[in-house]
Amino acid sequence: MARGVLGVLLGVAVAAAQPAGPAPADVVRKAIDAHGGIAVLKKYPAGASKIAGKVTINGTEFPFTGSLAFAIPGKVKMEMAVEAFGQKTTLVQVVNGDKVKQTEAGTPSRLDPAMQAELRESAVIQEMSLLYPLLDGGKYALSTEPGVAVDGRPASILLVKSKGLKDTRLYFDQKTGLLAAMRREGLSPDQKKVDEFTTFSEYKSAGGMMVPMRSRLTHDGKGFLEIVVTEYRPLETIDEKTFVVD
């Protein structure tokens, strides 16, 4: 019995001796500074980019080009031209608040509730990418987890909870403060739940804010999507017609 009590006391003592990690808000503030500062991030609540890359489905890679536009809160539009088996087809997804729309080759797609929720969540993720909204305690609940390495570099982990958002973990490079990765539950093309892990790299300055120009996304550890941003324009305003959902 005495040995058991001593073991418990020793465990408590060791835990107490461990240095406390940074507070969640401190992790966010460091990231805000690293990405250009709160004044710059608030100056540009919208953005537009040109993208290129490849998507891998059932082991086959399909190249694509496209564009992405967003405005917070709750607006995203992505257009992709995908080349598959010698033919090109287009995919357009639009989110405007609770309204979502997807077309393939100009034909409206039927979206089940899970896919609609996934598209709405993409708008929340886009908002989180500006970082300062995370400091809104009324909307986001934050906590930290033990750090890990991302691409060989130590990273702090921030667990984010919010209405309309599956639990999302953001990984911030401990040295630079830049967003290094994100982990969440995603959906595969065949509507199966997957462990979705995205890494961000090749940061460049655009309008004073740091933007990742390359991202890699895996589903259950397997490569799924690679995106290269060929052009990024931070915007103070954007035409609302961009996000019209008929």
VMD Tcl script that draws the C-alpha trace (Angstrom):
set ca {
  {0.00 0.00 0.00}
  {2.78 2.41 0.98}
  {4.58 1.70 -2.27}
  {1.38 2.48 -4.23}
  {0.90 5.78 -2.39}
  {4.53 6.73 -2.96}
  {4.12 5.94 -6.65}
  {1.10 8.22 -6.92}
  {2.88 11.02 -5.05}
  {5.93 10.66 -7.27}
  {3.76 10.87 -10.37}
  {2.11 14.03 -9.08}
  {5.48 15.55 -8.23}
  {6.91 14.79 -11.67}
  {3.85 16.25 -13.38}
  {4.07 19.38 -11.24}
  {7.73 19.77 -12.15}
  {6.99 19.82 -15.89}
  {6.98 23.35 -17.34}
  {3.52 24.52 -18.36}
  {2.99 24.84 -22.10}
  {1.92 28.11 -23.70}
  {-1.67 29.21 -23.22}
  {-3.88 28.69 -26.30}
  {-4.33 32.43 -26.81}
  {-0.55 32.92 -26.67}
  {-0.08 30.32 -29.42}
  {-2.62 32.18 -31.57}
  {-1.07 35.60 -30.91}
  {2.37 34.32 -31.87}
  {0.90 32.89 -35.06}
  {-0.87 36.16 -35.85}
  {2.42 38.04 -35.56}
  {4.19 35.43 -37.71}
  {1.57 35.71 -40.46}
  {1.84 39.49 -40.75}
  {0.21 40.95 -37.65}
  {-3.39 41.51 -36.69}
  {-3.70 44.84 -38.53}
  {-2.72 43.26 -41.85}
  {-4.86 40.16 -41.35}
  {-7.91 42.27 -40.48}
  {-7.28 44.52 -43.48}
  {-7.87 41.62 -45.85}
  {-11.06 39.68 -44.96}
  {-11.16 38.26 -48.48}
  {-8.78 36.80 -51.01}
  {-8.49 35.27 -54.46}
  {-5.95 32.80 -55.76}
  {-5.03 30.80 -58.83}
  {-4.11 27.21 -58.14}
  {-2.73 24.10 -59.81}
  {-2.00 20.61 -58.63}
  {-3.14 17.02 -58.71}
  {-5.76 14.86 -57.04}
  {-5.22 11.13 -56.52}
  {-8.24 8.81 -56.70}
  {-7.89 5.03 -56.50}
  {-4.18 5.34 -57.18}
  {-4.58 7.45 -60.33}
  {-3.36 11.04 -60.45}
  {-5.43 13.70 -62.18}
  {-3.90 17.16 -62.79}
  {-6.00 20.27 -62.38}
  {-5.92 24.05 -62.53}
  {-8.38 26.42 -60.94}
  {-9.14 29.33 -58.66}
  {-10.30 29.93 -55.12}
  {-12.05 32.98 -53.69}
  {-13.28 33.61 -50.16}
  {-14.72 36.27 -47.91}
  {-15.40 35.97 -44.21}
  {-17.69 35.10 -42.75}
  {-18.98 32.06 -44.57}
  {-18.25 32.58 -48.27}
  {-16.07 30.37 -50.49}
  {-15.97 29.59 -54.20}
  {-13.66 27.04 -55.80}
  {-13.42 26.29 -59.50}
  {-11.35 23.40 -60.86}
  {-10.65 22.17 -64.39}
  {-9.63 18.54 -64.04}
  {-8.00 16.49 -66.79}
  {-9.06 12.85 -66.68}
  {-8.37 10.19 -69.33}
  {-7.65 12.78 -72.00}
  {-10.71 14.88 -71.29}
  {-11.25 18.00 -69.21}
  {-14.17 18.53 -66.89}
  {-15.05 21.35 -64.52}
  {-16.01 21.30 -60.87}
  {-17.45 24.37 -59.13}
  {-18.31 24.58 -55.43}
  {-19.90 27.63 -53.80}
  {-20.66 28.26 -50.14}
  {-22.62 31.31 -49.00}
  {-23.65 30.99 -45.38}
  {-25.98 28.00 -45.09}
  {-26.40 27.76 -48.86}
  {-24.15 25.45 -50.88}
  {-23.97 24.47 -54.52}
  {-21.83 22.18 -56.64}
  {-21.79 21.69 -60.38}
  {-19.87 19.17 -62.48}
  {-19.43 20.04 -66.14}
  {-22.12 22.67 -65.62}
  {-24.66 20.22 -64.23}
  {-25.87 20.71 -60.61}
  {-24.79 17.92 -58.28}
  {-27.05 16.30 -55.71}
  {-25.33 16.75 -52.36}
  {-26.22 14.64 -49.35}
  {-26.29 16.29 -45.89}
  {-22.76 15.11 -45.03}
  {-21.28 16.69 -48.16}
  {-23.24 19.91 -47.62}
  {-21.87 20.09 -44.07}
  {-18.34 19.44 -45.38}
  {-18.62 22.36 -47.81}
  {-19.96 24.69 -45.11}
  {-17.08 23.65 -42.90}
  {-14.62 24.69 -45.62}
  {-15.81 28.26 -45.09}
  {-15.18 28.02 -41.35}
  {-11.69 26.67 -42.02}
  {-11.02 29.56 -44.37}
  {-12.01 31.95 -41.59}
  {-9.69 30.19 -39.16}
  {-6.82 30.67 -41.60}
  {-6.88 34.38 -40.76}
  {-6.15 33.34 -37.16}
  {-7.47 36.38 -35.28}
  {-11.08 35.04 -35.33}
  {-9.78 32.23 -33.09}
  {-9.48 34.76 -30.26}
  {-13.29 35.10 -30.21}
  {-14.04 33.02 -27.13}
  {-17.74 33.17 -27.86}
  {-17.26 31.28 -31.11}
  {-14.14 29.17 -30.68}
  {-13.05 27.00 -27.75}
  {-9.29 26.44 -27.71}
  {-7.00 24.08 -25.85}
  {-3.43 22.91 -26.31}
  {-2.11 19.37 -26.66}
  {1.41 17.94 -26.38}
  {3.54 19.05 -29.30}
  {4.82 16.85 -32.10}
  {7.12 17.20 -35.10}
  {5.80 18.20 -38.52}
  {8.28 17.60 -41.32}
  {10.98 17.24 -38.68}
  {10.24 20.56 -36.96}
  {8.71 20.89 -33.46}
  {5.11 22.10 -33.58}
  {2.59 23.24 -30.98}
  {-0.90 21.76 -31.30}
  {-4.06 23.78 -30.85}
  {-7.38 21.91 -30.60}
  {-10.22 24.05 -31.97}
  {-13.91 23.42 -31.26}
  {-16.76 25.46 -32.71}
  {-20.35 25.12 -33.84}
  {-20.47 23.72 -37.36}
  {-16.86 22.53 -37.13}
  {-15.55 19.05 -36.43}
  {-12.76 19.04 -33.87}
  {-9.77 20.49 -35.70}
  {-6.13 20.45 -34.68}
  {-3.85 23.22 -35.89}
  {-0.09 22.66 -35.80}
  {2.11 25.74 -35.47}
  {5.85 25.71 -36.02}
  {7.32 26.43 -32.59}
  {10.19 28.48 -34.01}
  {8.48 30.54 -36.70}
  {4.89 30.55 -35.45}
  {3.63 29.73 -38.96}
  {0.78 27.27 -39.48}
  {2.49 23.99 -40.41}
  {-0.42 21.55 -40.58}
  {-4.06 20.81 -39.84}
  {-5.79 17.57 -38.85}
  {-9.53 16.89 -38.92}
  {-12.09 14.27 -39.88}
  {-12.75 14.61 -43.60}
  {-14.75 12.91 -46.31}
  {-13.31 10.85 -49.14}
  {-14.70 11.16 -52.70}
  {-16.87 8.10 -51.96}
  {-18.28 9.78 -48.83}
  {-16.31 7.76 -46.27}
  {-14.93 9.36 -43.11}
  {-11.15 9.71 -43.19}
  {-8.33 11.11 -41.11}
  {-7.46 14.22 -43.11}
  {-4.02 15.73 -42.56}
  {-2.85 18.81 -44.47}
  {0.63 20.33 -44.41}
  {1.42 23.90 -45.44}
  {4.77 25.10 -46.77}
  {6.67 27.50 -49.03}
  {5.34 30.63 -47.36}
  {5.57 33.92 -49.24}
  {4.51 37.47 -48.41}
  {1.44 38.87 -50.17}
  {0.33 42.33 -49.16}
  {2.29 41.97 -45.94}
  {0.70 38.67 -44.91}
  {2.42 35.31 -45.06}
  {0.66 32.81 -47.31}
  {1.50 29.10 -47.82}
  {2.03 28.53 -51.53}
  {1.98 24.75 -51.30}
  {-0.23 22.32 -49.40}
  {-0.40 18.54 -49.32}
  {-3.44 16.67 -48.08}
  {-3.59 13.00 -47.10}
  {-6.54 10.72 -46.36}
  {-5.71 8.01 -43.82}
  {-2.03 8.62 -44.52}
  {-2.30 8.28 -48.30}
  {-1.71 11.16 -50.70}
  {-4.96 12.66 -51.92}
  {-4.48 16.29 -52.97}
  {-1.57 18.58 -53.75}
  {-2.14 22.28 -54.36}
  {0.30 24.94 -55.54}
  {-0.82 28.55 -55.33}
  {0.48 30.25 -58.46}
  {-0.98 33.65 -57.58}
  {-2.56 35.07 -54.42}
  {-4.28 38.44 -54.02}
  {-5.35 39.57 -50.55}
  {-8.51 41.67 -50.88}
  {-10.21 44.29 -48.74}
  {-13.49 43.71 -50.61}
  {-14.80 41.25 -53.18}
  {-17.83 41.29 -55.45}
  {-20.72 39.56 -53.63}
  {-21.87 38.15 -56.97}
  {-18.88 35.82 -56.76}
  {-20.75 33.76 -54.17}
  {-24.27 33.70 -55.59}
  {-26.06 30.41 -54.98}
  {-29.12 30.04 -57.20}
}
mol new
graphics top color blue
foreach p $ca { graphics top sphere $p radius 0.5 }
foreach p [lrange $ca 0 end-1] q [lrange $ca 1 end] { graphics top cylinder $p $q radius 0.2 }
display resetview
